[in-house]
């Protein structure tokens, strides 16, 4: 699927990517990494603090100001 705007995350252009989902746009970067079925809330809180929009492990959207990240 082609995006209309290019994602600013550099992981899209790398040959070896060590995360499954892009933290900026949520696109799958490495399909060989198994997605986490349910991340702990503290992991999502850490990613929100680092200004990620999507979880790198499970792909869930991380809405700012939401304690559970849903």
PDB file of N, CA, C and O in Angstrom:
ATOM      1  N   UNK A   1       0.846  -1.177   0.000  1.00  0.00           N
ATOM      2  CA  UNK A   1       0.000   0.000   0.000  1.00  0.00           C
ATOM      3  C   UNK A   1       0.892   1.241   0.000  1.00  0.00           C
ATOM      4  O   UNK A   1       1.814   1.343   0.809  1.00  0.00           O
ATOM      5  N   UNK A   2       0.630   2.156  -0.877  1.00  0.00           N
ATOM      6  CA  UNK A   2       1.419   3.379  -0.981  1.00  0.00           C
ATOM      7  C   UNK A   2       0.787   4.477  -0.130  1.00  0.00           C
ATOM      8  O   UNK A   2      -0.425   4.694  -0.163  1.00  0.00           O
ATOM      9  N   UNK A   3       1.630   5.158   0.627  1.00  0.00           N
ATOM     10  CA  UNK A   3       1.176   6.286   1.425  1.00  0.00           C
ATOM     11  C   UNK A   3       1.254   7.553   0.583  1.00  0.00           C
ATOM     12  O   UNK A   3       2.107   7.667  -0.297  1.00  0.00           O
ATOM     13  N   UNK A   4       0.368   8.500   0.851  1.00  0.00           N
ATOM     14  CA  UNK A   4       0.398   9.748   0.104  1.00  0.00           C
ATOM     15  C   UNK A   4       1.555  10.636   0.570  1.00  0.00           C
ATOM     16  O   UNK A   4       2.117  11.380  -0.234  1.00  0.00           O
ATOM     17  N   UNK A   5       1.918  10.569   1.850  1.00  0.00           N
ATOM     18  CA  UNK A   5       3.036  11.341   2.388  1.00  0.00           C
ATOM     19  C   UNK A   5       4.111  10.380   2.879  1.00  0.00           C
ATOM     20  O   UNK A   5       3.803   9.312   3.408  1.00  0.00           O
ATOM     21  N   UNK A   6       5.359  10.759   2.705  1.00  0.00           N
ATOM     22  CA  UNK A   6       6.466   9.930   3.169  1.00  0.00           C
ATOM     23  C   UNK A   6       6.609  10.051   4.676  1.00  0.00           C
ATOM     24  O   UNK A   6       6.562  11.148   5.231  1.00  0.00           O
ATOM     25  N   UNK A   7       6.782   8.912   5.330  1.00  0.00           N
ATOM     26  CA  UNK A   7       6.976   8.887   6.778  1.00  0.00           C
ATOM     27  C   UNK A   7       8.381   9.410   7.093  1.00  0.00           C
ATOM     28  O   UNK A   7       9.335   9.049   6.403  1.00  0.00           O
ATOM     29  N   UNK A   8       8.526  10.248   8.113  1.00  0.00           N
ATOM     30  CA  UNK A   8       9.840  10.802   8.442  1.00  0.00           C
ATOM     31  C   UNK A   8      10.766   9.813   9.165  1.00  0.00           C
ATOM     32  O   UNK A   8      11.940  10.117   9.376  1.00  0.00           O
ATOM     33  N   UNK A   9      10.262   8.654   9.539  1.00  0.00           N
ATOM     34  CA  UNK A   9      11.074   7.678  10.275  1.00  0.00           C
ATOM     35  C   UNK A   9      12.082   7.008   9.342  1.00  0.00           C
ATOM     36  O   UNK A   9      11.720   6.536   8.265  1.00  0.00           O
ATOM     37  N   UNK A  10      13.342   6.971   9.760  1.00  0.00           N
ATOM     38  CA  UNK A  10      14.421   6.416   8.931  1.00  0.00           C
ATOM     39  C   UNK A  10      14.392   4.901   8.816  1.00  0.00           C
ATOM     40  O   UNK A  10      15.079   4.348   7.958  1.00  0.00           O
ATOM     41  N   UNK A  11      13.630   4.218   9.638  1.00  0.00           N
ATOM     42  CA  UNK A  11      13.590   2.754   9.580  1.00  0.00           C
ATOM     43  C   UNK A  11      13.052   2.238   8.249  1.00  0.00           C
ATOM     44  O   UNK A  11      13.352   1.103   7.877  1.00  0.00           O
ATOM     45  N   UNK A  12      12.277   3.022   7.528  1.00  0.00           N
ATOM     46  CA  UNK A  12      11.714   2.594   6.251  1.00  0.00           C
ATOM     47  C   UNK A  12      12.797   2.342   5.205  1.00  0.00           C
ATOM     48  O   UNK A  12      12.603   1.520   4.310  1.00  0.00           O
ATOM     49  N   UNK A  13      13.916   3.023   5.299  1.00  0.00           N
ATOM     50  CA  UNK A  13      14.970   2.887   4.308  1.00  0.00           C
ATOM     51  C   UNK A  13      16.098   1.947   4.705  1.00  0.00           C
ATOM     52  O   UNK A  13      17.034   1.749   3.931  1.00  0.00           O
ATOM     53  N   UNK A  14      16.027   1.371   5.885  1.00  0.00           N
ATOM     54  CA  UNK A  14      17.106   0.504   6.360  1.00  0.00           C
ATOM     55  C   UNK A  14      16.963  -0.912   5.837  1.00  0.00           C
ATOM     56  O   UNK A  14      15.853  -1.401   5.623  1.00  0.00           O
ATOM     57  N   UNK A  15      18.092  -1.563   5.636  1.00  0.00           N
ATOM     58  CA  UNK A  15      18.100  -2.957   5.180  1.00  0.00           C
ATOM     59  C   UNK A  15      17.722  -3.902   6.321  1.00  0.00           C
ATOM     60  O   UNK A  15      16.976  -4.859   6.113  1.00  0.00           O
ATOM     61  N   UNK A  16      18.236  -3.635   7.531  1.00  0.00           N
ATOM     62  CA  UNK A  16      17.953  -4.475   8.693  1.00  0.00           C
ATOM     63  C   UNK A  16      17.170  -3.639   9.698  1.00  0.00           C
ATOM     64  O   UNK A  16      17.682  -2.662  10.245  1.00  0.00           O
ATOM     65  N   UNK A  17      15.931  -4.035   9.930  1.00  0.00           N
ATOM     66  CA  UNK A  17      15.061  -3.323  10.871  1.00  0.00           C
ATOM     67  C   UNK A  17      14.756  -4.265  12.023  1.00  0.00           C
ATOM     68  O   UNK A  17      14.357  -5.407  11.796  1.00  0.00           O
ATOM     69  N   UNK A  18      14.935  -3.809  13.246  1.00  0.00           N
ATOM     70  CA  UNK A  18      14.783  -4.672  14.423  1.00  0.00           C
ATOM     71  C   UNK A  18      13.483  -4.463  15.171  1.00  0.00           C
ATOM     72  O   UNK A  18      13.322  -4.961  16.286  1.00  0.00           O
ATOM     73  N   UNK A  19      12.555  -3.734  14.576  1.00  0.00           N
ATOM     74  CA  UNK A  19      11.234  -3.559  15.163  1.00  0.00           C
ATOM     75  C   UNK A  19      10.193  -3.974  14.134  1.00  0.00           C
ATOM     76  O   UNK A  19      10.451  -3.901  12.932  1.00  0.00           O
ATOM     77  N   UNK A  20       9.017  -4.412  14.590  1.00  0.00           N
ATOM     78  CA  UNK A  20       7.982  -4.859  13.656  1.00  0.00           C
ATOM     79  C   UNK A  20       7.216  -3.687  13.046  1.00  0.00           C
ATOM     80  O   UNK A  20       7.010  -3.643  11.833  1.00  0.00           O
ATOM     81  N   UNK A  21       6.803  -2.755  13.868  1.00  0.00           N
ATOM     82  CA  UNK A  21       5.966  -1.643  13.407  1.00  0.00           C
ATOM     83  C   UNK A  21       6.714  -0.318  13.499  1.00  0.00           C
ATOM     84  O   UNK A  21       7.530  -0.119  14.398  1.00  0.00           O
ATOM     85  N   UNK A  22       6.433   0.576  12.573  1.00  0.00           N
ATOM     86  CA  UNK A  22       7.000   1.919  12.604  1.00  0.00           C
ATOM     87  C   UNK A  22       6.322   2.710  13.724  1.00  0.00           C
ATOM     88  O   UNK A  22       5.093   2.732  13.791  1.00  0.00           O
ATOM     89  N   UNK A  23       7.092   3.360  14.606  1.00  0.00           N
ATOM     90  CA  UNK A  23       6.481   4.130  15.691  1.00  0.00           C
ATOM     91  C   UNK A  23       5.820   5.425  15.210  1.00  0.00           C
ATOM     92  O   UNK A  23       5.048   6.031  15.953  1.00  0.00           O
ATOM     93  N   UNK A  24       6.109   5.852  13.992  1.00  0.00           N
ATOM     94  CA  UNK A  24       5.542   7.098  13.473  1.00  0.00           C
ATOM     95  C   UNK A  24       4.261   6.897  12.680  1.00  0.00           C
ATOM     96  O   UNK A  24       3.306   7.658  12.839  1.00  0.00           O
ATOM     97  N   UNK A  25       4.233   5.858  11.811  1.00  0.00           N
ATOM     98  CA  UNK A  25       3.059   5.692  10.943  1.00  0.00           C
ATOM     99  C   UNK A  25       2.317   4.372  11.177  1.00  0.00           C
ATOM    100  O   UNK A  25       1.197   4.210  10.694  1.00  0.00           O
ATOM    101  N   UNK A  26       2.920   3.422  11.909  1.00  0.00           N
ATOM    102  CA  UNK A  26       2.260   2.163  12.219  1.00  0.00           C
ATOM    103  C   UNK A  26       2.389   1.097  11.149  1.00  0.00           C
ATOM    104  O   UNK A  26       1.849   0.003  11.311  1.00  0.00           O
ATOM    105  N   UNK A  27       3.086   1.380  10.064  1.00  0.00           N
ATOM    106  CA  UNK A  27       3.261   0.407   8.985  1.00  0.00           C
ATOM    107  C   UNK A  27       4.185  -0.732   9.433  1.00  0.00           C
ATOM    108  O   UNK A  27       5.120  -0.511  10.202  1.00  0.00           O
ATOM    109  N   UNK A  28       3.918  -1.941   8.950  1.00  0.00           N
ATOM    110  CA  UNK A  28       4.773  -3.085   9.267  1.00  0.00           C
ATOM    111  C   UNK A  28       6.109  -2.893   8.557  1.00  0.00           C
ATOM    112  O   UNK A  28       6.159  -2.716   7.340  1.00  0.00           O
ATOM    113  N   UNK A  29       7.200  -2.929   9.340  1.00  0.00           N
ATOM    114  CA  UNK A  29       8.537  -2.772   8.780  1.00  0.00           C
ATOM    115  C   UNK A  29       9.246  -4.105   8.617  1.00  0.00           C
ATOM    116  O   UNK A  29       9.988  -4.301   7.654  1.00  0.00           O
ATOM    117  N   UNK A  30       9.024  -5.028   9.554  1.00  0.00           N
ATOM    118  CA  UNK A  30       9.682  -6.330   9.514  1.00  0.00           C
ATOM    119  C   UNK A  30       8.642  -7.390   9.851  1.00  0.00           C
ATOM    120  O   UNK A  30       8.321  -7.611  11.019  1.00  0.00           O
ATOM    121  N   UNK A  31       8.118  -8.045   8.813  1.00  0.00           N
ATOM    122  CA  UNK A  31       7.045  -9.030   9.012  1.00  0.00           C
ATOM    123  C   UNK A  31       7.551 -10.312   9.655  1.00  0.00           C
ATOM    124  O   UNK A  31       6.750 -11.138  10.093  1.00  0.00           O
ATOM    125  N   UNK A  32       8.875 -10.494   9.720  1.00  0.00           N
ATOM    126  CA  UNK A  32       9.434 -11.699  10.316  1.00  0.00           C
ATOM    127  C   UNK A  32       9.432 -11.662  11.847  1.00  0.00           C
ATOM    128  O   UNK A  32       9.563 -12.703  12.491  1.00  0.00           O
ATOM    129  N   UNK A  33       9.286 -10.486  12.424  1.00  0.00           N
ATOM    130  CA  UNK A  33       9.207 -10.357  13.882  1.00  0.00           C
ATOM    131  C   UNK A  33       7.758 -10.573  14.282  1.00  0.00           C
ATOM    132  O   UNK A  33       6.859  -9.931  13.740  1.00  0.00           O
ATOM    133  N   UNK A  34       7.529 -11.470  15.222  1.00  0.00           N
ATOM    134  CA  UNK A  34       6.172 -11.794  15.674  1.00  0.00           C
ATOM    135  C   UNK A  34       5.624 -10.629  16.496  1.00  0.00           C
ATOM    136  O   UNK A  34       6.289 -10.136  17.407  1.00  0.00           O
ATOM    137  N   UNK A  35       4.424 -10.201  16.173  1.00  0.00           N
ATOM    138  CA  UNK A  35       3.783  -9.103  16.897  1.00  0.00           C
ATOM    139  C   UNK A  35       3.397  -9.554  18.294  1.00  0.00           C
ATOM    140  O   UNK A  35       2.942 -10.679  18.498  1.00  0.00           O
ATOM    141  N   UNK A  36       3.584  -8.668  19.239  1.00  0.00           N
ATOM    142  CA  UNK A  36       3.203  -8.939  20.616  1.00  0.00           C
ATOM    143  C   UNK A  36       1.677  -8.907  20.715  1.00  0.00           C
ATOM    144  O   UNK A  36       1.057  -7.945  20.261  1.00  0.00           O
ATOM    145  N   UNK A  37       1.052  -9.949  21.306  1.00  0.00           N
ATOM    146  CA  UNK A  37      -0.414  -9.970  21.375  1.00  0.00           C
ATOM    147  C   UNK A  37      -0.991  -8.869  22.271  1.00  0.00           C
ATOM    148  O   UNK A  37      -2.020  -8.286  21.930  1.00  0.00           O
ATOM    149  N   UNK A  38      -0.360  -8.578  23.392  1.00  0.00           N
ATOM    150  CA  UNK A  38      -0.850  -7.546  24.317  1.00  0.00           C
ATOM    151  C   UNK A  38       0.329  -7.007  25.092  1.00  0.00           C
ATOM    152  O   UNK A  38       0.931  -7.718  25.896  1.00  0.00           O
ATOM    153  N   UNK A  39       0.656  -5.766  24.853  1.00  0.00           N
ATOM    154  CA  UNK A  39       1.759  -5.132  25.564  1.00  0.00           C
ATOM    155  C   UNK A  39       1.270  -4.631  26.927  1.00  0.00           C
ATOM    156  O   UNK A  39       0.106  -4.260  27.076  1.00  0.00           O
ATOM    157  N   UNK A  40       2.162  -4.623  27.914  1.00  0.00           N
ATOM    158  CA  UNK A  40       1.777  -4.047  29.209  1.00  0.00           C
ATOM    159  C   UNK A  40       1.580  -2.539  29.083  1.00  0.00           C
ATOM    160  O   UNK A  40       2.221  -1.884  28.261  1.00  0.00           O
ATOM    161  N   UNK A  41       0.699  -2.007  29.896  1.00  0.00           N
ATOM    162  CA  UNK A  41       0.383  -0.577  29.843  1.00  0.00           C
ATOM    163  C   UNK A  41       1.611   0.291  30.105  1.00  0.00           C
ATOM    164  O   UNK A  41       1.719   1.385  29.550  1.00  0.00           O
ATOM    165  N   UNK A  42       2.548  -0.184  30.950  1.00  0.00           N
ATOM    166  CA  UNK A  42       3.732   0.625  31.231  1.00  0.00           C
ATOM    167  C   UNK A  42       4.638   0.732  29.998  1.00  0.00           C
ATOM    168  O   UNK A  42       5.327   1.738  29.827  1.00  0.00           O
ATOM    169  N   UNK A  43       4.643  -0.289  29.141  1.00  0.00           N
ATOM    170  CA  UNK A  43       5.422  -0.219  27.897  1.00  0.00           C
ATOM    171  C   UNK A  43       4.823   0.831  26.969  1.00  0.00           C
ATOM    172  O   UNK A  43       5.557   1.601  26.349  1.00  0.00           O
ATOM    173  N   UNK A  44       3.497   0.867  26.869  1.00  0.00           N
ATOM    174  CA  UNK A  44       2.843   1.882  26.043  1.00  0.00           C
ATOM    175  C   UNK A  44       3.074   3.276  26.623  1.00  0.00           C
ATOM    176  O   UNK A  44       3.247   4.234  25.870  1.00  0.00           O
ATOM    177  N   UNK A  45       3.079   3.402  27.935  1.00  0.00           N
ATOM    178  CA  UNK A  45       3.323   4.703  28.568  1.00  0.00           C
ATOM    179  C   UNK A  45       4.735   5.189  28.245  1.00  0.00           C
ATOM    180  O   UNK A  45       4.931   6.371  27.964  1.00  0.00           O
ATOM    181  N   UNK A  46       5.717   4.290  28.281  1.00  0.00           N
ATOM    182  CA  UNK A  46       7.096   4.645  27.927  1.00  0.00           C
ATOM    183  C   UNK A  46       7.187   5.131  26.480  1.00  0.00           C
ATOM    184  O   UNK A  46       7.877   6.108  26.189  1.00  0.00           O
ATOM    185  N   UNK A  47       6.486   4.442  25.577  1.00  0.00           N
ATOM    186  CA  UNK A  47       6.517   4.831  24.168  1.00  0.00           C
ATOM    187  C   UNK A  47       5.820   6.167  23.937  1.00  0.00           C
ATOM    188  O   UNK A  47       6.258   6.955  23.099  1.00  0.00           O
ATOM    189  N   UNK A  48       4.722   6.433  24.683  1.00  0.00           N
ATOM    190  CA  UNK A  48       4.060   7.739  24.573  1.00  0.00           C
ATOM    191  C   UNK A  48       4.994   8.847  25.036  1.00  0.00           C
ATOM    192  O   UNK A  48       5.052   9.914  24.425  1.00  0.00           O
ATOM    193  N   UNK A  49       5.731   8.590  26.125  1.00  0.00           N
ATOM    194  CA  UNK A  49       6.669   9.598  26.628  1.00  0.00           C
ATOM    195  C   UNK A  49       7.779   9.878  25.613  1.00  0.00           C
ATOM    196  O   UNK A  49       8.301  10.992  25.553  1.00  0.00           O
ATOM    197  N   UNK A  50       8.137   8.874  24.820  1.00  0.00           N
ATOM    198  CA  UNK A  50       9.172   9.091  23.797  1.00  0.00           C
ATOM    199  C   UNK A  50       8.554   9.617  22.493  1.00  0.00           C
ATOM    200  O   UNK A  50       9.220   9.672  21.460  1.00  0.00           O
ATOM    201  N   UNK A  51       7.281  10.000  22.556  1.00  0.00           N
ATOM    202  CA  UNK A  51       6.551  10.630  21.444  1.00  0.00           C
ATOM    203  C   UNK A  51       6.265   9.691  20.275  1.00  0.00           C
ATOM    204  O   UNK A  51       6.125  10.146  19.139  1.00  0.00           O
ATOM    205  N   UNK A  52       6.177   8.386  20.540  1.00  0.00           N
ATOM    206  CA  UNK A  52       5.772   7.445  19.498  1.00  0.00           C
ATOM    207  C   UNK A  52       4.264   7.559  19.298  1.00  0.00           C
ATOM    208  O   UNK A  52       3.521   7.780  20.253  1.00  0.00           O
ATOM    209  N   UNK A  53       3.820   7.408  18.064  1.00  0.00           N
ATOM    210  CA  UNK A  53       2.402   7.441  17.751  1.00  0.00           C
ATOM    211  C   UNK A  53       1.816   6.035  17.764  1.00  0.00           C
ATOM    212  O   UNK A  53       0.637   5.849  18.068  1.00  0.00           O
ATOM    213  N   UNK A  54       2.649   5.041  17.431  1.00  0.00           N
ATOM    214  CA  UNK A  54       2.228   3.637  17.400  1.00  0.00           C
ATOM    215  C   UNK A  54       3.217   2.788  18.192  1.00  0.00           C
ATOM    216  O   UNK A  54       4.402   3.114  18.275  1.00  0.00           O
ATOM    217  N   UNK A  55       2.723   1.702  18.772  1.00  0.00           N
ATOM    218  CA  UNK A  55       3.568   0.760  19.507  1.00  0.00           C
ATOM    219  C   UNK A  55       4.434  -0.004  18.508  1.00  0.00           C
ATOM    220  O   UNK A  55       3.929  -0.500  17.500  1.00  0.00           O
ATOM    221  N   UNK A  56       5.732  -0.101  18.782  1.00  0.00           N
ATOM    222  CA  UNK A  56       6.656  -0.807  17.893  1.00  0.00           C
ATOM    223  C   UNK A  56       6.505  -2.321  17.996  1.00  0.00           C
ATOM    224  O   UNK A  56       6.954  -3.049  17.110  1.00  0.00           O
ATOM    225  N   UNK A  57       5.873  -2.807  19.077  1.00  0.00           N
ATOM    226  CA  UNK A  57       5.743  -4.242  19.311  1.00  0.00           C
ATOM    227  C   UNK A  57       4.413  -4.816  18.831  1.00  0.00           C
ATOM    228  O   UNK A  57       4.385  -5.867  18.191  1.00  0.00           O
ATOM    229  N   UNK A  58       3.297  -4.123  19.139  1.00  0.00           N
ATOM    230  CA  UNK A  58       1.985  -4.675  18.782  1.00  0.00           C
ATOM    231  C   UNK A  58       1.258  -3.857  17.713  1.00  0.00           C
ATOM    232  O   UNK A  58       0.271  -4.332  17.150  1.00  0.00           O
ATOM    233  N   UNK A  59       1.724  -2.635  17.419  1.00  0.00           N
ATOM    234  CA  UNK A  59       1.119  -1.814  16.380  1.00  0.00           C
ATOM    235  C   UNK A  59      -0.065  -0.985  16.830  1.00  0.00           C
ATOM    236  O   UNK A  59      -0.686  -0.305  16.013  1.00  0.00           O
ATOM    237  N   UNK A  60      -0.393  -1.026  18.113  1.00  0.00           N
ATOM    238  CA  UNK A  60      -1.542  -0.264  18.620  1.00  0.00           C
ATOM    239  C   UNK A  60      -1.263   1.233  18.545  1.00  0.00           C
ATOM    240  O   UNK A  60      -0.131   1.677  18.738  1.00  0.00           O
ATOM    241  N   UNK A  61      -2.311   2.002  18.262  1.00  0.00           N
ATOM    242  CA  UNK A  61      -2.188   3.457  18.265  1.00  0.00           C
ATOM    243  C   UNK A  61      -2.047   3.957  19.685  1.00  0.00           C
ATOM    244  O   UNK A  61      -2.780   3.522  20.573  1.00  0.00           O
ATOM    245  N   UNK A  62      -1.115   4.865  19.911  1.00  0.00           N
ATOM    246  CA  UNK A  62      -0.866   5.408  21.248  1.00  0.00           C
ATOM    247  C   UNK A  62      -1.347   6.840  21.289  1.00  0.00           C
ATOM    248  O   UNK A  62      -0.609   7.758  20.931  1.00  0.00           O
ATOM    249  N   UNK A  63      -2.582   7.038  21.722  1.00  0.00           N
ATOM    250  CA  UNK A  63      -3.151   8.376  21.781  1.00  0.00           C
ATOM    251  C   UNK A  63      -2.591   9.097  22.991  1.00  0.00           C
ATOM    252  O   UNK A  63      -2.584   8.552  24.095  1.00  0.00           O
ATOM    253  N   UNK A  64      -2.130  10.298  22.793  1.00  0.00           N
ATOM    254  CA  UNK A  64      -1.604  11.107  23.895  1.00  0.00           C
ATOM    255  C   UNK A  64      -2.730  11.448  24.865  1.00  0.00           C
ATOM    256  O   UNK A  64      -3.836  11.794  24.448  1.00  0.00           O
ATOM    257  N   UNK A  65      -2.445  11.349  26.150  1.00  0.00           N
ATOM    258  CA  UNK A  65      -3.424  11.677  27.171  1.00  0.00           C
ATOM    259  C   UNK A  65      -4.339  10.526  27.558  1.00  0.00           C
ATOM    260  O   UNK A  65      -5.185  10.686  28.438  1.00  0.00           O
ATOM    261  N   UNK A  66      -4.190   9.379  26.927  1.00  0.00           N
ATOM    262  CA  UNK A  66      -5.008   8.212  27.238  1.00  0.00           C
ATOM    263  C   UNK A  66      -4.180   7.241  28.088  1.00  0.00           C
ATOM    264  O   UNK A  66      -3.125   6.795  27.636  1.00  0.00           O
ATOM    265  N   UNK A  67      -4.624   6.904  29.298  1.00  0.00           N
ATOM    266  CA  UNK A  67      -3.813   6.057  30.172  1.00  0.00           C
ATOM    267  C   UNK A  67      -3.602   4.653  29.628  1.00  0.00           C
ATOM    268  O   UNK A  67      -2.564   4.049  29.900  1.00  0.00           O
ATOM    269  N   UNK A  68      -4.529   4.127  28.888  1.00  0.00           N
ATOM    270  CA  UNK A  68      -4.375   2.741  28.374  1.00  0.00           C
ATOM    271  C   UNK A  68      -3.845   2.723  26.955  1.00  0.00           C
ATOM    272  O   UNK A  68      -3.539   1.645  26.445  1.00  0.00           O
ATOM    273  N   UNK A  69      -3.720   3.864  26.291  1.00  0.00           N
ATOM    274  CA  UNK A  69      -3.201   3.933  24.934  1.00  0.00           C
ATOM    275  C   UNK A  69      -4.174   3.465  23.874  1.00  0.00           C
ATOM    276  O   UNK A  69      -3.763   3.047  22.792  1.00  0.00           O
ATOM    277  N   UNK A  70      -5.457   3.530  24.173  1.00  0.00           N
ATOM    278  CA  UNK A  70      -6.464   3.098  23.195  1.00  0.00           C
ATOM    279  C   UNK A  70      -7.335   4.250  22.783  1.00  0.00           C
ATOM    280  O   UNK A  70      -8.239   4.079  21.966  1.00  0.00           O
TER     281      UNK A  70
END
